Amino acid sequence: MSVVEFYAQNPSQYLWQVYVPIMVWLVIVLAFFIMLLKKYTFGNWTEEKPNPYVGESFDMPRGVFRGILTLSLLFTVVIFELVNVRIIGFEDEFRELMVAFQMVIAFYFGSKVMHHITSTDRKKTEVIASEQSSMMQGMQGMQGMSGMSGMSGMSGMSGMSGMQKRGEFDDETAAG
C-alpha cells in the first residue's frame, strides 16, 4: 500500500501518526525556548551578577540552538521511521531528509573526533616541548660547569633524542 492509498483510506490515522507528534514536539521546543529566553536573555541580571553568556546567541548558553535543532531532527526522523514500519514506501517520501540527517550526524561526530585529536596532539606537543626545554636548560647549566669539573661523558649523551633518554622508542630504534 502506497502513502497516497494509506492516506486516502485512513486520513485521521495518518494525521495522528505523522503530524500530531511533530506538532506536539514543536510546541514543547517553543515552550523550552521561551523559558530559556526568560531566564537568560530577560533574566534579572545586575552589575554585580552579570549574565555569563553575553555575546552568545540571544545571551543563552553556547550550543542551545545546535542541541535543539539536532534533537528536533532526531525526533522527526524517529517518527518517520516508525511510520515507515506501518506504511510501506513511506521512506521514499522523505529520502532527502534522511540523507541530511545522516550528514548532520556524520559532521557532528566527525568534528568532535577531530577536536579531540587536535587537543590531544596539542597537549602532547606542549609536554614534549616543556621536557625538551628543561633538558636543554639542564644541559646548558652543566656545560657552564664543565670548565670547573671534567664532564667528559656529556658530549656523547647530547646526541640522544628525548625519546631515547626517556626509554620510549620503537622496535626499529631499539634494533638499530
OpenMM code with the backbone's topology and positions (N, CA, C; nanometers):
from openmm import Vec3, app, unit

residues = "MET SER VAL VAL GLU PHE TYR ALA GLN ASN PRO SER GLN TYR LEU TRP GLN VAL TYR VAL PRO ILE MET VAL TRP LEU VAL ILE VAL LEU ALA PHE PHE ILE MET LEU LEU LYS LYS TYR THR PHE GLY ASN TRP THR GLU GLU LYS PRO ASN PRO TYR VAL GLY GLU SER PHE ASP MET PRO ARG GLY VAL PHE ARG GLY ILE LEU THR LEU SER LEU LEU PHE THR VAL VAL ILE PHE GLU LEU VAL ASN VAL ARG ILE ILE GLY PHE GLU ASP GLU PHE ARG GLU LEU MET VAL ALA PHE GLN MET VAL ILE ALA PHE TYR PHE GLY SER LYS VAL MET HIS HIS ILE THR SER THR ASP ARG LYS LYS THR GLU VAL ILE ALA SER GLU GLN SER SER MET MET GLN GLY MET GLN GLY MET GLN GLY MET SER GLY MET SER GLY MET SER GLY MET SER GLY MET SER GLY MET SER GLY MET GLN LYS ARG GLY GLU PHE ASP ASP GLU THR ALA ALA GLY".split()
positions = [
    Vec3(0.0848, -0.1171, 0.0000),
    Vec3(0.0000, 0.0000, 0.0000),
    Vec3(0.0900, 0.1243, 0.0000),
    Vec3(0.0667, 0.2135, -0.0907),
    Vec3(0.1482, 0.3351, -0.1009),
    Vec3(0.1004, 0.4392, 0.0001),
    Vec3(0.1747, 0.5450, 0.0092),
    Vec3(0.1427, 0.6504, 0.1039),
    Vec3(0.0102, 0.7165, 0.0683),
    Vec3(-0.0098, 0.7417, -0.0582),
    Vec3(-0.1335, 0.8075, -0.1026),
    Vec3(-0.2541, 0.7182, -0.0751),
    Vec3(-0.2406, 0.5885, -0.1028),
    Vec3(-0.3512, 0.4960, -0.0753),
    Vec3(-0.3809, 0.4887, 0.0743),
    Vec3(-0.2757, 0.4812, 0.1565),
    Vec3(-0.2958, 0.4755, 0.3009),
    Vec3(-0.3639, 0.6023, 0.3502),
    Vec3(-0.3186, 0.7173, 0.3014),
    Vec3(-0.3779, 0.8438, 0.3439),
    Vec3(-0.5239, 0.8536, 0.2978),
    Vec3(-0.5517, 0.8058, 0.1783),
    Vec3(-0.6897, 0.8112, 0.1275),
    Vec3(-0.7818, 0.7219, 0.2099),
    Vec3(-0.7304, 0.6067, 0.2546),
    Vec3(-0.8146, 0.5142, 0.3308),
    Vec3(-0.8216, 0.5501, 0.4796),
    Vec3(-0.7135, 0.6084, 0.5351),
    Vec3(-0.7071, 0.6369, 0.6785),
    Vec3(-0.6535, 0.7782, 0.7045),
    Vec3(-0.7280, 0.8802, 0.6694),
    Vec3(-0.6720, 1.0150, 0.6858),
    Vec3(-0.6460, 1.0535, 0.8316),
    Vec3(-0.7332, 1.0137, 0.9229),
    Vec3(-0.7119, 1.0529, 1.0630),
    Vec3(-0.5946, 0.9762, 1.1251),
    Vec3(-0.5794, 0.8512, 1.0863),
    Vec3(-0.4671, 0.7732, 1.1396),
    Vec3(-0.3337, 0.8293, 1.0886),
    Vec3(-0.3287, 0.8684, 0.9649),
    Vec3(-0.2078, 0.9289, 0.9086),
    Vec3(-0.1759, 1.0587, 0.9811),
    Vec3(-0.2788, 1.1385, 1.0067),
    Vec3(-0.2618, 1.2647, 1.0772),
    Vec3(-0.2057, 1.2408, 1.2176),
    Vec3(-0.2626, 1.1435, 1.2897),
    Vec3(-0.2182, 1.1164, 1.4273),
    Vec3(-0.0799, 1.0515, 1.4320),
    Vec3(-0.0413, 0.9805, 1.3304),
    Vec3(0.0892, 0.9139, 1.3315),
    Vec3(0.2024, 1.0054, 1.2862),
    Vec3(0.1738, 1.1006, 1.2008),
    Vec3(0.2802, 1.1828, 1.1446),
    Vec3(0.2764, 1.3252, 1.1987),
    Vec3(0.1668, 1.3953, 1.1776),
    Vec3(0.1644, 1.5390, 1.2042),
    Vec3(0.1476, 1.5750, 1.3520),
    Vec3(0.0654, 1.5044, 1.4243),
    Vec3(0.0407, 1.5401, 1.5640),
    Vec3(0.1669, 1.5258, 1.6503),
    Vec3(0.2422, 1.4148, 1.6410),
    Vec3(0.3644, 1.4089, 1.7233),
    Vec3(0.4645, 1.5202, 1.6906),
    Vec3(0.4764, 1.5550, 1.5635),
    Vec3(0.5693, 1.6614, 1.5255),
    Vec3(0.5206, 1.7968, 1.5765),
    Vec3(0.3902, 1.8221, 1.5705),
    Vec3(0.3358, 1.9477, 1.6220),
    Vec3(0.3518, 1.9555, 1.7738),
    Vec3(0.3304, 1.8438, 1.8448),
    Vec3(0.3496, 1.8424, 1.9898),
    Vec3(0.4961, 1.8724, 2.0219),
    Vec3(0.5876, 1.8127, 1.9455),
    Vec3(0.7302, 1.8391, 1.9661),
    Vec3(0.7617, 1.9873, 1.9449),
    Vec3(0.7070, 2.0458, 1.8413),
    Vec3(0.7322, 2.1876, 1.8145),
    Vec3(0.6802, 2.2766, 1.9273),
    Vec3(0.5653, 2.2412, 1.9850),
    Vec3(0.5114, 2.3180, 2.0975),
    Vec3(0.6039, 2.3053, 2.2185),
    Vec3(0.6544, 2.1837, 2.2448),
    Vec3(0.7475, 2.1631, 2.3566),
    Vec3(0.8755, 2.2433, 2.3351),
    Vec3(0.9293, 2.2402, 2.2147),
    Vec3(1.0521, 2.3144, 2.1846),
    Vec3(1.0282, 2.4642, 2.1977),
    Vec3(0.9156, 2.5122, 2.1490),
    Vec3(0.8839, 2.6548, 2.1604),
    Vec3(0.8708, 2.6963, 2.3071),
    Vec3(0.8054, 2.6135, 2.3892),
    Vec3(0.7936, 2.6445, 2.5324),
    Vec3(0.9312, 2.6452, 2.5989),
    Vec3(1.0166, 2.5516, 2.5621),
    Vec3(1.1525, 2.5458, 2.6162),
    Vec3(1.2313, 2.6704, 2.5758),
    Vec3(1.2169, 2.7119, 2.4511),
    Vec3(1.2871, 2.8308, 2.4027),
    Vec3(1.2394, 2.9566, 2.4759),
    Vec3(1.1101, 2.9674, 2.4983),
    Vec3(1.0560, 3.0829, 2.5711),
    Vec3(1.1070, 3.0836, 2.7147),
    Vec3(1.1141, 2.9649, 2.7771),
    Vec3(1.1666, 2.9553, 2.9130),
    Vec3(1.3142, 3.0006, 2.9167),
    Vec3(1.3927, 2.9569, 2.8180),
    Vec3(1.5329, 2.9981, 2.8120),
    Vec3(1.5461, 3.1483, 2.7884),
    Vec3(1.4598, 3.2046, 2.7045),
    Vec3(1.4620, 3.3491, 2.6814),
    Vec3(1.4348, 3.4257, 2.8098),
    Vec3(1.3342, 3.3804, 2.8861),
    Vec3(1.3019, 3.4483, 3.0107),
    Vec3(1.4160, 3.4381, 3.1112),
    Vec3(1.4811, 3.3224, 3.1156),
    Vec3(1.5866, 3.3016, 3.2145),
    Vec3(1.7155, 3.3736, 3.1784),
    Vec3(1.7599, 3.3596, 3.0541),
    Vec3(1.8913, 3.4118, 3.0170),
    Vec3(1.8870, 3.5491, 2.9517),
    Vec3(1.8010, 3.5685, 2.8547),
    Vec3(1.8003, 3.6948, 2.7825),
    Vec3(1.7351, 3.8060, 2.8636),
    Vec3(1.6221, 3.7759, 2.9255),
    Vec3(1.5491, 3.8783, 3.0004),
    Vec3(1.5537, 3.8525, 3.1502),
    Vec3(1.6545, 3.7809, 3.1970),
    Vec3(1.6684, 3.7491, 3.3394),
    Vec3(1.7030, 3.8711, 3.4220),
    Vec3(1.7047, 3.8533, 3.5508),
    Vec3(1.7365, 3.9625, 3.6439),
    Vec3(1.8872, 3.9728, 3.6625),
    Vec3(1.9546, 4.0264, 3.5621),
    Vec3(2.0994, 4.0417, 3.5684),
    Vec3(2.1320, 4.1809, 3.6189),
    Vec3(2.2319, 4.1882, 3.7041),
    Vec3(2.2736, 4.3158, 3.7604),
    Vec3(2.4211, 4.3377, 3.7300),
    Vec3(2.4717, 4.4513, 3.7744),
    Vec3(2.6144, 4.4810, 3.7579),
    Vec3(2.6986, 4.3834, 3.8396),
    Vec3(2.6496, 4.3471, 3.9584),
    Vec3(2.7238, 4.2553, 4.0452),
    Vec3(2.7140, 4.1117, 3.9963),
    Vec3(2.6010, 4.0788, 3.9365),
    Vec3(2.5774, 3.9426, 3.8889),
    Vec3(2.5382, 3.9488, 3.7409),
    Vec3(2.6387, 3.9626, 3.6503),
    Vec3(2.6065, 3.9766, 3.5073),
    Vec3(2.5770, 3.8404, 3.4432),
    Vec3(2.5152, 3.8462, 3.3283),
    Vec3(2.4873, 3.7255, 3.2514),
    Vec3(2.6196, 3.6710, 3.1967),
    Vec3(2.6559, 3.5479, 3.2292),
    Vec3(2.7841, 3.4946, 3.1807),
    Vec3(2.7838, 3.4624, 3.0315),
    Vec3(2.6672, 3.4654, 2.9686),
    Vec3(2.6568, 3.4277, 2.8281),
    Vec3(2.6359, 3.5472, 2.7364),
    Vec3(2.6714, 3.6662, 2.7812),
    Vec3(2.6596, 3.7852, 2.6968),
    Vec3(2.7519, 3.7665, 2.5766),
    Vec3(2.7010, 3.7955, 2.4606),
    Vec3(2.7798, 3.7796, 2.3383),
    Vec3(2.7428, 3.6537, 2.2614),
    Vec3(2.6780, 3.5587, 2.3269),
    Vec3(2.6311, 3.4386, 2.2576),
    Vec3(2.4956, 3.4697, 2.1938),
    Vec3(2.4427, 3.3764, 2.1168),
    Vec3(2.3131, 3.3957, 2.0510),
    Vec3(2.2034, 3.4119, 2.1561),
    Vec3(2.1341, 3.5233, 2.1509),
    Vec3(2.0270, 3.5572, 2.2448),
    Vec3(2.0742, 3.5526, 2.3902),
    Vec3(2.2012, 3.5672, 2.4149),
    Vec3(2.2603, 3.5627, 2.5501),
    Vec3(2.2282, 3.4316, 2.6214),
    Vec3(2.2184, 3.3243, 2.5472),
    Vec3(2.1931, 3.1911, 2.6027),
    Vec3(2.3211, 3.1085, 2.5997),
    Vec3(2.3247, 2.9993, 2.6766),
    Vec3(2.4449, 2.9149, 2.6760),
    Vec3(2.4786, 2.8653, 2.5364),
    Vec3(2.6070, 2.8476, 2.5145),
    Vec3(2.6564, 2.8016, 2.3848),
    Vec3(2.6046, 2.6605, 2.3562),
    Vec3(2.5584, 2.6384, 2.2353),
    Vec3(2.5141, 2.5061, 2.1929),
    Vec3(2.3658, 2.4793, 2.2115),
    Vec3(2.2910, 2.5755, 2.2656),
    Vec3(2.1477, 2.5543, 2.2877),
    Vec3(2.0754, 2.5335, 2.1544),
    Vec3(2.1032, 2.6191, 2.0584),
    Vec3(2.0336, 2.6080, 1.9300),
    Vec3(2.0763, 2.4820, 1.8549),
    Vec3(2.2045, 2.4509, 1.8588),
    Vec3(2.2532, 2.3302, 1.7929),
    Vec3(2.1880, 2.2069, 1.8547),
    Vec3(2.1761, 2.2052, 1.9865),
    Vec3(2.1122, 2.0922, 2.0542),
    Vec3(1.9649, 2.0806, 2.0205),
    Vec3(1.8951, 2.1934, 2.0191),
    Vec3(1.7518, 2.1920, 1.9867),
    Vec3(1.7306, 2.1439, 1.8436),
    Vec3(1.8097, 2.1951, 1.7511),
    Vec3(1.7945, 2.1531, 1.6109),
    Vec3(1.8264, 2.0048, 1.5931),
    Vec3(1.9310, 1.9570, 1.6588),
    Vec3(1.9682, 1.8169, 1.6455),
    Vec3(1.8614, 1.7267, 1.7054),
    Vec3(1.8121, 1.7604, 1.8239),
    Vec3(1.7065, 1.6790, 1.8845),
    Vec3(1.5780, 1.6838, 1.8023),
    Vec3(1.5468, 1.7982, 1.7447),
    Vec3(1.4265, 1.8079, 1.6607),
    Vec3(1.4392, 1.7219, 1.5364),
    Vec3(1.5544, 1.7261, 1.4732),
    Vec3(1.5761, 1.6430, 1.3556),
    Vec3(1.5720, 1.4951, 1.3921),
    Vec3(1.6325, 1.4594, 1.5049),
    Vec3(1.6300, 1.3207, 1.5509),
    Vec3(1.4875, 1.2753, 1.5790),
    Vec3(1.4099, 1.3570, 1.6469),
    Vec3(1.2711, 1.3228, 1.6777),
    Vec3(1.1901, 1.3030, 1.5501),
    Vec3(1.2072, 1.3927, 1.4554),
    Vec3(1.1331, 1.3823, 1.3290),
    Vec3(1.1706, 1.2562, 1.2528),
    Vec3(1.2984, 1.2239, 1.2488),
    Vec3(1.3419, 1.1036, 1.1774),
    Vec3(1.2885, 0.9782, 1.2460),
    Vec3(1.2887, 0.9762, 1.3784),
    Vec3(1.2354, 0.8597, 1.4504),
    Vec3(1.0860, 0.8436, 1.4222),
    Vec3(1.0121, 0.9525, 1.4231),
    Vec3(0.8682, 0.9452, 1.3903),
    Vec3(0.8482, 0.8918, 1.2488),
    Vec3(0.9243, 0.9447, 1.1537),
    Vec3(0.9112, 0.8984, 1.0154),
    Vec3(0.9473, 0.7506, 1.0025),
    Vec3(1.0483, 0.7064, 1.0746),
    Vec3(1.0857, 0.5648, 1.0676),
    Vec3(0.9786, 0.4760, 1.1301),
    Vec3(0.9179, 0.5218, 1.2388),
    Vec3(0.8097, 0.4435, 1.2996),
    Vec3(0.6891, 0.4345, 1.2066),
    Vec3(0.6608, 0.5417, 1.1369),
    Vec3(0.5503, 0.5396, 1.0400),
    Vec3(0.5872, 0.4509, 0.9214),
    Vec3(0.7153, 0.4495, 0.8850),
    Vec3(0.7609, 0.3672, 0.7733),
    Vec3(0.7387, 0.2186, 0.7999),
    Vec3(0.7414, 0.1793, 0.9259),
    Vec3(0.7145, 0.0387, 0.9599),
    Vec3(0.5710, 0.0024, 0.9213),
    Vec3(0.4805, 0.0950, 0.9395),
    Vec3(0.3385, 0.0684, 0.9112),
    Vec3(0.3033, 0.0911, 0.7641),
    Vec3(0.3597, 0.1948, 0.7039),
    Vec3(0.3260, 0.2291, 0.5656),
    Vec3(0.4467, 0.1958, 0.4781),
    Vec3(0.4325, 0.0957, 0.3959),
    Vec3(0.5414, 0.0557, 0.3071),
    Vec3(0.5619, 0.1648, 0.2020),
    Vec3(0.6869, 0.2052, 0.1831),
    Vec3(0.7183, 0.3063, 0.0831),
    Vec3(0.7160, 0.4483, 0.1355),
    Vec3(0.6887, 0.4640, 0.2647),
    Vec3(0.6834, 0.5986, 0.3217),
    Vec3(0.8213, 0.6640, 0.3207),
    Vec3(0.9263, 0.5833, 0.3339),
    Vec3(1.0620, 0.6375, 0.3372),
    Vec3(1.1006, 0.7054, 0.2060),
    Vec3(1.0402, 0.6624, 0.0964),
    Vec3(1.0692, 0.7256, -0.0328),
    Vec3(1.0232, 0.8712, -0.0353),
    Vec3(0.9258, 0.9047, 0.0490),
    Vec3(0.8728, 1.0404, 0.0521),
    Vec3(0.9692, 1.1395, 0.1201),
    Vec3(1.0572, 1.0881, 0.2041),
    Vec3(1.1473, 1.1782, 0.2758),
    Vec3(1.2929, 1.1314, 0.2687),
    Vec3(1.3322, 1.0755, 0.1579),
    Vec3(1.4687, 1.0253, 0.1399),
    Vec3(1.5732, 1.1373, 0.1574),
    Vec3(1.5445, 1.2570, 0.1076),
    Vec3(1.6381, 1.3678, 0.1197),
    Vec3(1.6581, 1.4081, 0.2655),
    Vec3(1.5507, 1.4011, 0.3456),
    Vec3(1.5628, 1.4319, 0.4875),
    Vec3(1.6526, 1.3298, 0.5576),
    Vec3(1.6423, 1.2047, 0.5190),
    Vec3(1.7282, 1.1012, 0.5774),
    Vec3(1.8751, 1.1261, 0.5423),
    Vec3(1.9019, 1.1646, 0.4199),
    Vec3(2.0398, 1.1941, 0.3792),
    Vec3(2.0923, 1.3141, 0.4578),
    Vec3(2.0087, 1.4161, 0.4738),
    Vec3(2.0501, 1.5340, 0.5508),
    Vec3(2.0775, 1.4964, 0.6958),
    Vec3(1.9929, 1.4123, 0.7528),
    Vec3(2.0134, 1.3685, 0.8912),
    Vec3(2.1439, 1.2904, 0.9053),
    Vec3(2.1714, 1.2029, 0.8114),
    Vec3(2.2957, 1.1263, 0.8162),
    Vec3(2.4169, 1.2178, 0.8036),
    Vec3(2.4075, 1.3193, 0.7195),
    Vec3(2.5200, 1.4122, 0.7043),
    Vec3(2.5405, 1.4954, 0.8304),
    Vec3(2.4323, 1.5364, 0.8952),
    Vec3(2.4437, 1.6135, 1.0196),
    Vec3(2.5117, 1.5283, 1.1268),
    Vec3(2.4691, 1.4052, 1.1417),
    Vec3(2.5286, 1.3162, 1.2412),
    Vec3(2.6758, 1.2916, 1.2085),
    Vec3(2.7071, 1.2654, 1.0831),
    Vec3(2.8463, 1.2396, 1.0443),
    Vec3(2.9331, 1.3630, 1.0683),
    Vec3(2.8832, 1.4789, 1.0337),
    Vec3(2.9610, 1.6009, 1.0542),
    Vec3(2.9816, 1.6288, 1.2023),
    Vec3(2.8766, 1.6110, 1.2824),
    Vec3(2.8866, 1.6391, 1.4251),
    Vec3(2.9899, 1.5486, 1.4907),
    Vec3(2.9787, 1.4182, 1.4694),
    Vec3(3.0723, 1.3269, 1.5333),
    Vec3(3.2113, 1.3367, 1.4712),
    Vec3(3.2192, 1.3644, 1.3415),
    Vec3(3.3493, 1.3823, 1.2785),
    Vec3(3.4215, 1.5039, 1.3327),
    Vec3(3.3481, 1.6125, 1.3534),
    Vec3(3.4122, 1.7323, 1.4085),
    Vec3(3.4528, 1.7115, 1.5531),
    Vec3(3.3742, 1.6363, 1.6295),
    Vec3(3.4110, 1.6074, 1.7682),
    Vec3(3.5382, 1.5236, 1.7733),
    Vec3(3.5495, 1.4251, 1.6865),
    Vec3(3.6696, 1.3416, 1.6833),
    Vec3(3.7909, 1.4269, 1.6485),
    Vec3(3.7787, 1.5109, 1.5479),
    Vec3(3.8916, 1.5958, 1.5090),
    Vec3(3.9287, 1.6932, 1.6211),
    Vec3(3.8308, 1.7435, 1.6932),
    Vec3(3.8587, 1.8331, 1.8054),
    Vec3(3.9394, 1.7600, 1.9123),
    Vec3(3.8990, 1.6373, 1.9443),
    Vec3(3.9702, 1.5617, 2.0470),
    Vec3(4.1108, 1.5237, 2.0011),
    Vec3(4.1250, 1.4898, 1.8747),
    Vec3(4.2574, 1.4535, 1.8222),
    Vec3(4.3509, 1.5741, 1.8282),
    Vec3(4.3030, 1.6891, 1.7831),
    Vec3(4.3899, 1.8067, 1.7823),
    Vec3(4.4220, 1.8537, 1.9230),
    Vec3(4.3269, 1.8452, 2.0154),
    Vec3(4.3565, 1.8876, 2.1528),
    Vec3(4.4540, 1.7913, 2.2189),
    Vec3(4.4441, 1.6619, 2.1890),
    Vec3(4.5386, 1.5648, 2.2438),
    Vec3(4.6767, 1.5884, 2.1858),
    Vec3(4.6857, 1.6126, 2.0543),
    Vec3(4.8152, 1.6408, 1.9919),
    Vec3(4.8773, 1.7682, 2.0500),
    Vec3(4.7953, 1.8683, 2.0744),
    Vec3(4.8455, 1.9937, 2.1298),
    Vec3(4.9028, 1.9702, 2.2699),
    Vec3(4.8329, 1.8896, 2.3505),
    Vec3(4.8820, 1.8607, 2.4854),
    Vec3(5.0130, 1.7820, 2.4799),
    Vec3(5.0212, 1.6837, 2.3895),
    Vec3(5.1446, 1.6070, 2.3761),
    Vec3(5.2598, 1.6974, 2.3339),
    Vec3(5.2340, 1.7862, 2.2402),
    Vec3(5.3383, 1.8780, 2.1933),
    Vec3(5.3864, 1.9678, 2.3062),
    Vec3(5.2934, 2.0176, 2.3866),
    Vec3(5.3323, 2.1025, 2.4992),
    Vec3(5.4169, 2.0260, 2.5996),
    Vec3(5.3820, 1.9003, 2.6295),
    Vec3(5.4593, 1.8200, 2.7240),
    Vec3(5.5996, 1.7947, 2.6705),
    Vec3(5.6095, 1.7566, 2.5446),
    Vec3(5.7410, 1.7295, 2.4849),
    Vec3(5.8250, 1.8567, 2.4807),
    Vec3(5.7627, 1.9688, 2.4458),
    Vec3(5.8370, 2.0954, 2.4402),
    Vec3(5.8865, 2.1359, 2.5789),
    Vec3(5.8040, 2.1178, 2.6802),
    Vec3(5.8489, 2.1548, 2.8150),
    Vec3(5.9608, 2.0621, 2.8626),
    Vec3(5.9515, 1.9334, 2.8283),
    Vec3(6.0586, 1.8407, 2.8653),
    Vec3(6.1887, 1.8777, 2.7950),
    Vec3(6.1796, 1.9091, 2.6669),
    Vec3(6.3000, 1.9435, 2.5922),
    Vec3(6.3599, 2.0741, 2.6419),
    Vec3(6.2767, 2.1724, 2.6742),
    Vec3(6.3314, 2.2992, 2.7217),
    Vec3(6.3964, 2.2823, 2.8580),
    Vec3(6.3372, 2.2016, 2.9464),
    Vec3(6.4001, 2.1797, 3.0768),
    Vec3(6.5282, 2.0996, 3.0619),
    Vec3(6.5298, 2.0064, 2.9659),
    Vec3(6.6501, 1.9277, 2.9415),
    Vec3(6.7609, 2.0174, 2.8853),
    Vec3(6.7239, 2.1071, 2.7949),
    Vec3(6.8234, 2.1984, 2.7367),
    Vec3(6.8783, 2.2936, 2.8430),
    Vec3(6.7909, 2.3403, 2.9312),
    Vec3(6.8377, 2.4284, 3.0381),
    Vec3(6.9326, 2.3547, 3.1312),
    Vec3(6.9006, 2.2294, 3.1604),
    Vec3(6.9883, 2.1491, 3.2444),
    Vec3(7.1222, 2.1251, 3.1784),
    Vec3(7.1197, 2.1021, 3.0473),
    Vec3(7.2446, 2.0778, 2.9753),
    Vec3(7.3284, 2.2050, 2.9674),
    Vec3(7.2625, 2.3193, 2.9500),
    Vec3(7.3367, 2.4453, 2.9453),
    Vec3(7.4004, 2.4748, 3.0804),
    Vec3(7.3300, 2.4422, 3.1865),
    Vec3(7.3856, 2.4607, 3.3194),
    Vec3(7.5052, 2.3694, 3.3417),
    Vec3(7.4965, 2.2482, 3.2885),
    Vec3(7.6082, 2.1541, 3.3032),
    Vec3(7.7270, 2.1964, 3.2184),
    Vec3(7.7002, 2.2511, 3.0995),
    Vec3(7.8100, 2.2967, 3.0146),
    Vec3(7.8818, 2.4144, 3.0783),
    Vec3(7.8094, 2.4978, 3.1485),
    Vec3(7.8706, 2.6103, 3.2169),
    Vec3(7.9602, 2.5630, 3.3300),
    Vec3(7.9245, 2.4504, 3.3886),
    Vec3(8.0048, 2.3958, 3.4982),
    Vec3(8.1147, 2.3030, 3.4485),
    Vec3(8.1143, 2.2670, 3.3197),
    Vec3(8.2105, 2.1691, 3.2677),
    Vec3(8.3535, 2.2180, 3.2747),
    Vec3(8.3740, 2.3477, 3.2742),
    Vec3(8.5098, 2.4011, 3.2872),
    Vec3(8.5654, 2.3746, 3.4261),
    Vec3(8.4766, 2.3713, 3.5264),
    Vec3(8.5223, 2.3505, 3.6637),
    Vec3(8.5398, 2.2024, 3.6945),
    Vec3(8.4478, 2.1200, 3.6510),
    Vec3(8.4595, 1.9765, 3.6777),
    Vec3(8.4650, 1.9046, 3.5442),
    Vec3(8.5483, 1.8131, 3.5274),
    Vec3(8.5684, 1.7466, 3.3983),
    Vec3(8.4541, 1.6556, 3.3620),
    Vec3(8.3574, 1.7036, 3.2848),
    Vec3(8.2421, 1.6252, 3.2440),
    Vec3(8.2655, 1.5779, 3.1024),
    Vec3(8.3364, 1.4724, 3.0873),
    Vec3(8.3747, 1.4263, 2.9544),
    Vec3(8.2647, 1.3450, 2.8882),
    Vec3(8.1785, 1.2798, 2.9629),
    Vec3(8.0749, 1.1944, 2.9027),
    Vec3(7.9545, 1.2707, 2.8541),
    Vec3(7.9479, 1.3984, 2.8714),
    Vec3(7.8300, 1.4772, 2.8345),
    Vec3(7.8119, 1.4883, 2.6844),
    Vec3(7.9178, 1.4942, 2.6082),
    Vec3(7.9037, 1.5135, 2.4644),
    Vec3(7.8408, 1.3919, 2.3991),
    Vec3(7.8663, 1.2745, 2.4466),
    Vec3(7.8052, 1.1545, 2.3888),
    Vec3(7.6568, 1.1460, 2.4191),
    Vec3(7.6131, 1.2006, 2.5298),
    Vec3(7.4731, 1.1937, 2.5688),
    Vec3(7.3887, 1.2971, 2.4962),
    Vec3(7.4516, 1.4051, 2.4512),
    Vec3(7.3738, 1.5097, 2.3864),
    Vec3(7.3209, 1.4659, 2.2512),
    Vec3(7.3733, 1.3604, 2.1918),
    Vec3(7.3249, 1.3127, 2.0629),
    Vec3(7.1992, 1.2297, 2.0739),
    Vec3(7.1592, 1.1904, 2.1941),
    Vec3(7.0382, 1.1091, 2.2115),
    Vec3(6.9142, 1.1961, 2.1971),
    Vec3(6.8099, 1.1365, 2.1447),
    Vec3(6.6847, 1.2109, 2.1358),
    Vec3(6.6147, 1.2036, 2.2710),
    Vec3(6.5126, 1.2868, 2.2876),
    Vec3(6.4367, 1.2873, 2.4118),
    Vec3(6.3684, 1.1541, 2.4374),
    Vec3(6.3225, 1.0873, 2.3295),
    Vec3(6.2551, 0.9590, 2.3445),
    Vec3(6.3530, 0.8523, 2.3921),
    Vec3(6.4758, 0.8564, 2.3438),
    Vec3(6.5734, 0.7568, 2.3858),
    Vec3(6.6108, 0.7775, 2.5314),
    Vec3(6.6216, 0.9014, 2.5741),
    Vec3(6.6570, 0.9276, 2.7131),
    Vec3(6.5469, 0.8813, 2.8069),
    Vec3(6.4198, 0.8961, 2.7634),
    Vec3(6.3090, 0.8528, 2.8474),
    Vec3(6.2832, 0.7035, 2.8337),
    Vec3(6.3465, 0.6393, 2.7364),
    Vec3(6.3239, 0.4963, 2.7154),
    Vec3(6.2019, 0.4670, 2.6311),
    Vec3(6.1525, 0.5641, 2.5530),
    Vec3(6.0338, 0.5474, 2.4701),
    Vec3(6.0748, 0.5417, 2.3237),
    Vec3(6.1090, 0.4251, 2.2739),
    Vec3(6.1419, 0.4141, 2.1328),
    Vec3(6.0840, 0.2849, 2.0797),
    Vec3(6.0640, 0.2827, 1.9487),
    Vec3(6.0017, 0.1664, 1.8875),
    Vec3(6.1026, 0.0568, 1.8610),
    Vec3(6.0578, -0.0541, 1.7999),
    Vec3(6.1428, -0.1707, 1.7758),
    Vec3(6.2578, -0.1399, 1.6818),
    Vec3(6.2314, -0.0570, 1.5778),
    Vec3(6.3381, -0.0262, 1.4820),
    Vec3(6.4504, 0.0515, 1.5489),
    Vec3(6.4142, 0.1453, 1.6366),
    Vec3(6.5144, 0.2247, 1.7061),
    Vec3(6.5931, 0.1353, 1.8025),
    Vec3(6.5228, 0.0414, 1.8661),
    Vec3(6.5895, -0.0476, 1.9613),
    Vec3(6.6857, -0.1411, 1.8897),
    Vec3(6.6446, -0.1890, 1.7687),
    Vec3(6.7284, -0.2810, 1.6939),
    Vec3(6.8476, -0.2087, 1.6340),
    Vec3(6.8316, -0.0855, 1.5918),
    Vec3(6.9366, -0.0106, 1.5235),
    Vec3(7.0104, 0.0698, 1.6199),
] * unit.nanometer
topology = app.Topology()
chain = topology.addChain("A")
for resn in residues:
    res = topology.addResidue(resn, chain)
    for name in ("N", "CA", "C"):
        topology.addAtom(name, app.Element.getBySymbol(name[0]), res)
